[in-house]
Structures are given as structure tokens and as C-alpha cells.
């Protein structure tokens, strides 16, 4: 009832676009089919579920208690809901996950009536619980980087063979219901209003993040006080950076579009882009850079290069001034 009330308020108080999308991001233990249906009735038209893996053993190593069979059944029930895009996340590079387990995950996902599928590499934070468990010998070692690259390529090839559309670096769509609006818009620099604890926002040249402390957040809201813990002005090259990220996310970077907001970028970035081409990460013709399969895999890391070029351009301009 709280979720339905929130959604009704948002729809009545905000002027939504004609093709608005309301996405509910959930974990399985928080969601029953009745709750999902109530959310859809209240206006949700996209449900995103973090599955990570269908392999029972791999899941238990991650602390996920739901076994494969009930998990598959729950996802199938969600996918059967009408008029809502259902998308799941799968992860590769998980402790103890081999090629066979990853291919089974892809096969199971592709046999469900999903609208979209997202594939992500596991990120291990240096001081996080998983990193500490691995260092202490309490967790299995992670697959090698080459194993992750192979898993990413396998996902792309598998889904392409079945007719899925590649929407971005990590997002794939099977039906027209999955449009990946939020992820794409944020990469393009759209205004993002952040309300909840731990949420991050962007608007009018500023980024901010709300406190992650739920109790503190509740007290601040009750007192009518700001919930932000950080407020930063974005770099002068922010518009150019968003064009770089949006282009690389889509697999095609039109450097001429970056030149419109950062004149001289194409020339300044030429040595870097040439190195990418020589390394087999991209092809470059007539001002347009197209990522190869290897480039897709390294896309998140590659974005740092053009951003550094833009920072150097800003520094030169400031030195001249």
C-alpha cells in the first residue's frame, strides 16, 4: 500500500512524458507475485530483478538462499505479468563460476519469457567482505580476467543468435517493452532527482548524494532538512564527458558531436584512439569510433582515456587564461 501511494503521488504531482517509464528494482525475497501485481496496477511498467546466477551452489557462495528451482519459477511468474517489462541481471566472474555454469545461466534466462537481460562483471571492492574472505582463504578465488572476457563474449554471441537486441554495453532487449530508458538517459546527462537514502542525483551542473544512514535520513525528512551529504559542481567538460560515455555505451562514439561542446577534442584524442585501433579495441573512420567485441568488454575502463584528454584540454585553456 505504501508503494502504491508513492506511485500515485508521483504520477499526480509530476508531469510525466508520454512514454514515461516507472521501474521497480527488487530482490526476490522482497517481492511476492501479489506485490508485483499491485505495483503494476499502481503504474509500474518495468520490473528489474537482481538474479546474479541461477546456479544454486554459486548463489549460496554469495549468501543467496533461494535455490535454482524456486528462483526460476518466481522469475517465470513475474515474466507472465501483462503490460510490464521484466528484466533480470546476471553476473559473470563469480567465485566458483565456470563456463558450464555461466552457459546454463544464459540458457535458462533465454528460455524464460523475459523482456530484457543485463550482464555484469563482478566488481570486488578492495576492503569489502568478499575481498577480505578471499584474502583469508574463506572464499573461492575469482575467475581470471580472460575468463570474464570470454563470458562477456559468450553472452553477446548467445543472445545475438537468438535475436536479442544489444541496447548498450551490458543491456540486451528481447521485446520492445525493454527500452533501457533510465540507464541510457543518466549516461547522457539527464536530470536525475534523488530522494531516498544513498541515492545520487544530478541537475543544473551539480551532483549530490544523500546519506546512506536510514535512521538519519528519516530524521532529516521529518525535520524538513536536506538529506544530502555531498554536493559537487561538475567539471567544465561535463557535457563533453556525457557525450563520450553515451557514445561508448552505445558502441559508437561520434567524435564530431564531442567537438561541438569541446572544440579540438578529435585532434587531441587522435593518438589515444589510434592506440585503441592498433590494440584491436575499435575501428575509426570519418570521425566515428566503433568498438570491437574486445572494446565492448573494456568499455567502462576505456572511458577514462577521453575524460583525461578533456581534462588536459581544460587545463591548457586555464593556463592560457
matplotlib code that plots the C-alpha trace (Angstrom):
import matplotlib.pyplot as plt

x = [0.0, 2.9, 4.4, 1.1, 0.6, 4.0, 3.5, 0.1, 1.6, 4.4, 2.0, -0.3, 2.4, 5.0, 4.4, 5.4, 6.4, 4.0, 6.4, 7.1, 8.6, 8.4, 10.9, 10.7, 14.1, 13.7, 15.3, 13.3, 12.9, 11.3, 8.8, 5.7, 3.7, 0.8, 3.1, 4.4, 0.8, -0.1, 2.9, 1.9, -1.7, -0.3, 1.7, 5.0, 5.7, 9.2, 10.5, 14.2, 15.3, 18.9, 19.2, 23.1, 23.0, 20.6, 23.2, 22.3, 25.9, 27.2, 24.3, 24.9, 28.5, 27.1, 24.8, 21.7, 19.4, 16.9, 17.7, 17.5, 14.1, 12.0, 14.0, 13.3, 9.6, 9.4, 11.0, 8.7, 5.7, 6.9, 7.6, 4.0, 2.6, 1.0, 1.9, 5.2, 8.8, 10.6, 14.4, 16.9, 20.6, 23.2, 26.8, 29.9, 33.2, 31.6, 33.6, 33.5, 31.6, 32.9, 32.0, 29.4, 27.6, 27.6, 26.2, 23.5, 22.5, 22.3, 20.2, 17.8, 17.4, 16.8, 14.1, 12.2, 9.7, 11.9, 11.8, 15.4, 18.7, 21.6, 25.0, 27.6, 31.1, 31.6, 33.4, 35.3, 35.9, 39.4, 38.2, 34.8, 33.6, 34.3, 37.8, 38.5, 37.1, 39.2, 42.3, 41.6, 41.1, 37.4, 36.1, 37.0, 39.3, 37.7, 37.9, 40.7, 40.2, 40.4, 37.6, 35.5, 36.2, 35.2, 32.0, 31.0, 31.6, 29.6, 26.7, 26.7, 27.0, 24.3, 21.8, 22.5, 22.0, 18.5, 17.6, 18.0, 18.9, 22.1, 20.9, 24.2, 27.4, 25.6, 21.9, 20.0, 16.4, 14.2, 10.9, 10.0, 8.9, 12.5, 13.9, 16.6, 15.5, 16.9, 20.4, 20.7, 19.3, 21.7, 24.7, 23.5, 23.5, 19.7, 18.5, 18.1, 16.3, 17.4, 15.1, 15.9, 18.8, 22.0, 20.5, 22.7, 21.3, 22.3, 20.8, 21.9, 25.6, 25.7, 25.9, 24.8, 24.4, 22.0, 23.0, 23.1, 22.1, 18.3, 17.6, 19.4, 17.6, 14.2, 15.0, 16.2, 13.0, 10.8, 12.6, 12.3, 16.1, 18.2, 19.3, 22.4, 25.9, 27.8, 27.2, 29.7, 29.9, 30.6, 33.7, 33.6, 33.9, 30.8, 28.7, 31.6, 32.1, 28.5, 28.7, 31.8, 30.1, 26.8, 28.7, 30.9, 27.9, 26.1, 29.3, 29.7, 31.4, 30.9, 33.8, 32.2, 29.4, 32.1, 33.8, 30.6, 30.9, 34.7, 36.3, 39.5, 38.7, 39.0, 42.5, 43.6, 42.2, 43.7, 46.8, 44.7, 42.1, 44.8, 46.3, 42.8, 42.6, 46.0, 45.1, 42.0, 39.6, 38.0, 37.7, 37.9, 36.6, 35.4, 35.3, 33.3, 34.8, 33.1, 34.0, 35.0, 34.0, 37.1, 36.4, 32.9, 34.4, 36.8, 34.3, 34.0, 37.8, 38.2, 36.0, 38.8, 41.0, 38.8, 38.0, 41.7, 42.0, 39.2, 40.7, 44.0, 42.2, 40.6, 44.0, 45.5, 42.7, 43.1, 46.8, 46.3, 43.8]
y = [0.0, 2.4, 1.7, 2.2, 5.5, 6.7, 5.8, 7.5, 10.7, 10.8, 10.3, 13.1, 15.6, 15.2, 16.0, 12.7, 12.2, 10.4, 7.4, 7.5, 4.5, 3.6, 0.9, -1.1, -2.5, -5.5, -8.6, -11.8, -12.1, -8.7, -9.5, -11.7, -12.0, -10.2, -7.3, -7.2, -7.1, -4.3, -2.3, -2.8, -1.8, 1.4, 2.3, 0.3, -0.8, -2.2, -4.6, -5.3, -8.2, -9.0, -12.7, -12.8, -16.6, -19.5, -21.9, -23.0, -23.5, -20.3, -18.4, -19.9, -18.7, -15.2, -15.6, -16.1, -18.6, -19.3, -22.4, -22.7, -24.3, -21.9, -19.0, -20.0, -20.4, -17.0, -15.3, -17.1, -15.9, -12.3, -12.6, -13.8, -10.5, -8.5, -4.9, -4.8, -5.2, -7.8, -7.6, -9.6, -9.2, -12.0, -11.7, -13.4, -13.7, -15.0, -17.2, -20.8, -20.0, -21.9, -21.8, -24.5, -22.7, -19.4, -21.0, -22.7, -19.3, -17.9, -20.8, -20.6, -16.8, -17.1, -19.8, -17.6, -15.0, -12.1, -8.7, -7.8, -9.2, -7.3, -8.9, -7.5, -8.4, -8.9, -5.9, -6.7, -3.7, -3.9, -3.6, -5.3, -8.5, -10.6, -9.3, -10.0, -13.5, -14.3, -12.9, -15.1, -18.2, -18.4, -17.9, -19.4, -17.4, -15.4, -16.4, -14.8, -11.7, -13.7, -15.9, -12.8, -11.6, -15.0, -15.0, -11.5, -12.6, -15.7, -13.7, -11.4, -14.2, -16.3, -13.6, -12.3, -15.8, -15.7, -12.3, -10.2, -6.5, -5.1, -1.8, -0.8, -2.3, -4.5, -4.4, -6.6, -6.5, -9.3, -7.4, -3.8, -3.4, -3.2, 0.2, 0.8, 4.4, 5.2, 3.8, 5.5, 8.8, 9.0, 8.3, 11.1, 13.6, 13.8, 15.5, 12.9, 13.7, 11.6, 11.2, 8.0, 7.2, 6.5, 7.9, 10.1, 12.9, 15.4, 18.7, 22.1, 21.5, 19.8, 16.3, 15.2, 12.1, 11.5, 10.0, 6.2, 6.1, 5.2, 6.5, 9.8, 10.1, 9.6, 12.2, 14.8, 14.2, 14.5, 17.8, 19.2, 19.3, 18.4, 14.8, 15.4, 14.5, 15.8, 18.5, 18.9, 21.1, 19.0, 19.7, 22.2, 19.4, 17.6, 18.0, 16.6, 13.7, 12.7, 12.6, 10.4, 8.0, 7.8, 7.1, 4.4, 2.8, 2.5, 1.1, 4.1, 7.4, 10.2, 12.5, 15.3, 15.5, 15.9, 18.6, 20.6, 21.2, 20.7, 22.1, 20.3, 17.1, 14.9, 16.2, 16.0, 12.4, 11.1, 9.4, 7.7, 6.5, 5.3, 3.2, 1.7, 0.7, -0.8, -2.8, -4.2, -2.4, -0.2, 0.9, 4.6, 6.1, 9.6, 10.8, 7.8, 5.3, 1.8, -0.6, -4.2, -7.1, -6.6, -2.9, -3.6, -5.7, -2.9, -0.1, 1.1, 1.3, 3.0, 6.0, 7.2, 7.9, 10.5, 12.1, 12.6, 14.2, 16.6, 17.4, 18.2, 20.5, 22.3, 22.7, 24.2, 26.6, 27.7, 28.1, 30.4, 32.4]
z = [0.0, 0.7, -2.7, -4.4, -2.6, -3.6, -7.2, -7.3, -5.8, -8.3, -11.2, -10.0, -9.0, -11.8, -15.4, -16.9, -20.6, -22.9, -22.9, -19.2, -17.5, -13.9, -12.9, -9.7, -8.7, -6.5, -4.9, -4.8, -1.1, -1.0, -3.8, -4.0, -7.2, -5.4, -4.5, -8.1, -9.5, -7.0, -8.2, -11.8, -11.0, -9.4, -12.5, -12.6, -16.2, -15.7, -13.0, -12.7, -10.6, -9.5, -10.0, -10.5, -11.1, -11.3, -10.0, -6.5, -5.4, -6.9, -5.3, -1.8, -2.0, -2.5, 0.5, -1.6, 0.0, -2.8, -4.8, -8.6, -9.0, -6.9, -8.3, -11.9, -11.0, -9.4, -12.4, -14.7, -12.7, -13.0, -16.7, -17.2, -15.9, -18.7, -19.7, -17.8, -18.9, -16.8, -16.8, -14.8, -14.0, -14.4, -13.3, -14.6, -12.8, -9.6, -7.2, -8.3, -11.5, -14.5, -18.2, -17.8, -15.0, -17.0, -20.2, -18.1, -16.7, -20.2, -21.4, -18.5, -19.0, -22.7, -22.1, -19.8, -21.3, -20.3, -22.0, -21.1, -19.7, -18.2, -17.8, -15.4, -14.4, -10.6, -9.0, -5.8, -3.6, -2.1, 1.5, 1.0, 2.7, -0.4, -0.9, 2.8, 2.6, -0.5, 1.2, 4.3, 2.2, 3.2, -0.4, -3.7, -5.9, -8.7, -12.4, -14.3, -16.4, -19.5, -18.2, -17.7, -21.2, -22.6, -20.6, -21.8, -25.4, -24.9, -23.7, -26.6, -29.2, -27.4, -27.3, -30.8, -32.2, -30.5, -32.0, -28.8, -29.4, -27.8, -26.2, -24.5, -23.1, -20.6, -21.6, -24.0, -25.1, -26.4, -26.8, -27.5, -23.9, -22.7, -23.7, -21.0, -20.6, -17.2, -17.7, -21.2, -20.0, -17.0, -19.2, -21.5, -18.6, -18.0, -14.8, -12.0, -8.8, -5.9, -2.9, -1.0, 1.4, -0.6, -3.8, -6.1, -8.2, -10.9, -12.0, -13.4, -13.1, -9.7, -8.4, -4.9, -2.8, 0.1, 3.4, 3.4, 7.1, 7.1, 10.6, 9.9, 6.6, 8.3, 11.0, 8.4, 6.3, 9.4, 10.4, 6.8, 6.5, 3.4, 3.2, 1.2, 2.5, -0.6, -3.2, -6.0, -9.1, -12.2, -14.3, -17.1, -19.6, -18.2, -21.4, -23.5, -21.0, -21.1, -24.9, -24.7, -22.2, -24.1, -27.3, -25.9, -24.0, -27.4, -29.1, -31.4, -30.5, -33.0, -32.1, -34.1, -31.5, -28.8, -30.8, -30.8, -27.0, -26.7, -29.9, -30.8, -29.0, -32.1, -32.8, -29.1, -28.8, -32.1, -30.5, -27.9, -30.4, -32.8, -30.0, -29.4, -33.0, -33.1, -30.0, -31.7, -29.4, -32.0, -35.7, -36.6, -39.8, -40.7, -37.2, -35.9, -33.5, -33.4, -30.6, -31.4, -29.2, -27.1, -26.9, -25.7, -22.8, -21.8, -22.4, -18.8, -18.4, -21.8, -20.8, -18.5, -21.6, -23.4, -20.0, -19.4, -22.8, -21.9, -18.5, -20.3, -22.7, -19.8, -18.1, -21.3, -21.6, -18.0, -18.4, -21.4, -19.5]

ax = plt.figure().add_subplot(projection="3d")
ax.plot(x, y, z, "-o")
ax.set_aspect("equal")
plt.show()
